[in-house]
Amino acid sequence: MWFHWRVFQQRFPLKIISLMARKGGVGRTTIATNLAVAFMESGLRVGLIDLDPLCSVTAWGEIRESEEPIVADAPMKNLGKFLEAGRRLKLDIMLLDTPSSGGIDVHEAVLLSNFVLIPCRAGYFDIRAIKLTTDIAKLVGKPYAVMFNAVSPRDDQVVIAVRDELR
Protein backbone atom coordinates (compact mmCIF):
# COMPACT_ATOMS: atom_id res chain seq x y z
CA MET A 1 0.00 0.00 0.00
CA TRP A 2 1.40 3.37 -0.99
CA PHE A 3 0.70 6.45 1.11
CA HIS A 4 0.23 9.79 -0.54
CA TRP A 5 2.03 11.31 2.42
CA ARG A 6 1.46 15.00 1.65
CA VAL A 7 -2.30 14.54 1.26
CA PHE A 8 -2.41 12.46 4.45
CA GLN A 9 -0.35 15.09 6.28
CA GLN A 10 -2.65 17.95 5.25
CA ARG A 11 -5.79 16.12 6.40
CA PHE A 12 -4.44 14.94 9.76
CA PRO A 13 -1.86 17.12 11.54
CA LEU A 14 -0.90 14.23 13.86
CA LYS A 15 -1.13 10.87 12.13
CA ILE A 16 -1.95 8.01 14.47
CA ILE A 17 -1.24 4.45 13.36
CA SER A 18 -2.27 1.50 15.51
CA LEU A 19 -0.34 -1.71 15.12
CA MET A 20 -2.87 -4.33 16.01
CA ALA A 21 -3.01 -8.12 15.89
CA ARG A 22 -5.17 -10.45 17.93
CA LYS A 23 -2.39 -13.02 17.99
CA GLY A 24 0.90 -12.55 19.81
CA GLY A 25 4.32 -13.21 18.31
CA VAL A 26 3.59 -11.70 14.90
CA GLY A 27 6.26 -9.01 15.12
CA ARG A 28 4.03 -6.09 16.07
CA THR A 29 6.56 -4.48 18.42
CA THR A 30 9.51 -5.04 16.08
CA ILE A 31 7.60 -3.47 13.20
CA ALA A 32 6.50 -0.55 15.40
CA THR A 33 10.07 0.26 16.47
CA ASN A 34 11.43 -0.15 12.94
CA LEU A 35 8.72 2.10 11.50
CA ALA A 36 9.39 4.69 14.19
CA VAL A 37 13.08 4.87 13.26
CA ALA A 38 12.33 4.86 9.52
CA PHE A 39 9.84 7.73 9.88
CA MET A 40 12.29 9.61 12.09
CA GLU A 41 15.13 9.14 9.60
CA SER A 42 12.88 10.54 6.87
CA GLY A 43 12.61 13.77 8.85
CA LEU A 44 9.34 13.25 10.71
CA ARG A 45 8.85 13.88 14.42
CA VAL A 46 7.72 10.56 15.84
CA GLY A 47 6.17 9.26 19.03
CA LEU A 48 5.72 5.65 19.99
CA ILE A 49 3.23 4.70 22.69
CA ASP A 50 3.60 1.33 24.38
CA LEU A 51 0.13 0.07 25.30
CA ASP A 52 1.24 -3.54 25.71
CA PRO A 53 1.62 -4.75 29.33
CA LEU A 54 4.85 -6.53 28.30
CA CYS A 55 6.39 -3.04 27.81
CA SER A 56 8.87 -4.19 25.14
CA VAL A 57 8.77 -0.82 23.36
CA THR A 58 9.51 0.92 26.64
CA ALA A 59 12.52 -1.35 27.26
CA TRP A 60 13.71 -0.66 23.70
CA GLY A 61 13.40 3.09 24.29
CA GLU A 62 15.41 2.87 27.51
CA ILE A 63 18.40 1.17 25.87
CA ARG A 64 18.51 3.49 22.85
CA GLU A 65 21.18 6.17 22.89
CA SER A 66 18.97 8.57 20.95
CA GLU A 67 16.27 10.68 22.57
CA GLU A 68 14.12 10.13 19.52
CA PRO A 69 11.70 8.75 18.72
CA ILE A 70 9.81 9.77 21.83
CA VAL A 71 8.71 6.61 23.66
CA ALA A 72 6.02 6.52 26.32
CA ASP A 73 4.54 3.69 28.35
CA ALA A 74 0.87 4.51 28.74
CA PRO A 75 -2.03 2.73 30.32
CA MET A 76 -4.88 2.54 27.83
CA LYS A 77 -7.08 4.75 30.02
CA ASN A 78 -4.61 7.64 29.51
CA LEU A 79 -4.19 7.20 25.76
CA GLY A 80 -6.14 10.36 24.91
CA LYS A 81 -3.90 12.45 27.17
CA PHE A 82 -0.76 11.03 25.56
CA LEU A 83 -2.09 11.72 22.07
CA GLU A 84 -2.92 15.28 23.07
CA ALA A 85 0.63 15.68 24.39
CA GLY A 86 1.88 14.48 21.00
CA ARG A 87 -0.21 17.18 19.31
CA ARG A 88 1.20 19.84 21.65
CA LEU A 89 4.72 18.63 20.87
CA LYS A 90 3.85 18.99 17.18
CA LEU A 91 4.68 15.38 16.39
CA ASP A 92 4.00 14.29 12.83
CA ILE A 93 3.19 10.68 13.58
CA MET A 94 2.30 8.56 16.59
CA LEU A 95 2.58 4.78 16.50
CA LEU A 96 0.53 2.75 18.98
CA ASP A 97 1.89 -0.68 19.93
CA THR A 98 -1.26 -2.41 21.19
CA PRO A 99 -1.54 -5.62 23.20
CA SER A 100 -2.72 -8.79 21.49
CA SER A 101 -5.67 -9.18 23.86
CA GLY A 102 -8.12 -7.46 21.51
CA GLY A 103 -10.27 -6.25 24.39
CA ILE A 104 -12.42 -3.12 24.49
CA ASP A 105 -9.30 -1.06 25.26
CA VAL A 106 -7.73 -2.00 21.94
CA HIS A 107 -10.92 -0.90 20.19
CA GLU A 108 -10.42 2.55 21.71
CA ALA A 109 -6.93 2.74 20.21
CA VAL A 110 -8.42 1.89 16.81
CA LEU A 111 -11.11 4.55 17.22
CA LEU A 112 -8.45 7.19 17.91
CA SER A 113 -6.28 6.10 14.96
CA ASN A 114 -6.20 7.25 11.37
CA PHE A 115 -4.91 3.90 10.14
CA VAL A 116 -4.58 0.32 11.40
CA LEU A 117 -1.57 -1.79 10.45
CA ILE A 118 -2.05 -5.53 11.03
CA PRO A 119 1.21 -7.50 11.25
CA CYS A 120 0.86 -11.20 10.45
CA ARG A 121 3.01 -14.27 9.91
CA ALA A 122 2.12 -16.85 7.30
CA GLY A 123 1.06 -19.55 9.79
CA TYR A 124 -2.43 -21.04 10.01
CA PHE A 125 -3.33 -19.54 13.40
CA ASP A 126 -1.87 -16.14 12.47
CA ILE A 127 -3.86 -15.96 9.27
CA ARG A 128 -7.02 -17.10 11.01
CA ALA A 129 -6.66 -14.21 13.48
CA ILE A 130 -6.46 -11.61 10.66
CA LYS A 131 -10.20 -11.68 10.06
CA LEU A 132 -10.93 -10.84 13.70
CA THR A 133 -8.65 -7.82 13.45
CA THR A 134 -9.87 -6.60 10.07
CA ASP A 135 -13.46 -6.89 11.33
CA ILE A 136 -12.66 -4.44 14.14
CA ALA A 137 -11.14 -1.92 11.70
CA LYS A 138 -14.11 -2.29 9.35
CA LEU A 139 -16.60 -1.94 12.20
CA VAL A 140 -15.26 1.51 13.12
CA GLY A 141 -14.58 2.55 9.52
CA LYS A 142 -10.79 2.76 9.70
CA PRO A 143 -8.52 2.06 6.73
CA TYR A 144 -6.18 -0.85 7.33
CA ALA A 145 -3.50 -2.98 5.73
CA VAL A 146 -2.13 -6.42 6.52
CA MET A 147 1.66 -6.59 6.64
CA PHE A 148 3.15 -10.05 6.36
CA ASN A 149 6.25 -10.51 8.47
CA ALA A 150 8.92 -13.23 8.40
CA VAL A 151 7.55 -14.75 5.20
CA SER A 152 9.77 -17.17 3.34
CA PRO A 153 9.67 -17.43 -0.47
CA ARG A 154 7.73 -20.70 -0.23
CA ASP A 155 4.94 -18.89 1.65
CA ASP A 156 4.10 -16.68 -1.35
CA GLN A 157 1.06 -18.76 -2.27
CA VAL A 158 -0.29 -18.44 1.28
CA VAL A 159 0.09 -14.66 1.19
CA ILE A 160 -1.61 -14.46 -2.21
CA ALA A 161 -4.51 -16.63 -1.02
CA VAL A 162 -5.02 -14.44 2.08
CA ARG A 163 -4.83 -11.26 0.01
CA ASP A 164 -7.47 -12.56 -2.35
CA GLU A 165 -9.70 -13.65 0.54
CA LEU A 166 -9.52 -10.20 2.18
CA ARG A 167 -10.46 -8.32 -0.99
Disulfide bonds with the S-S distance in Angstrom:
none
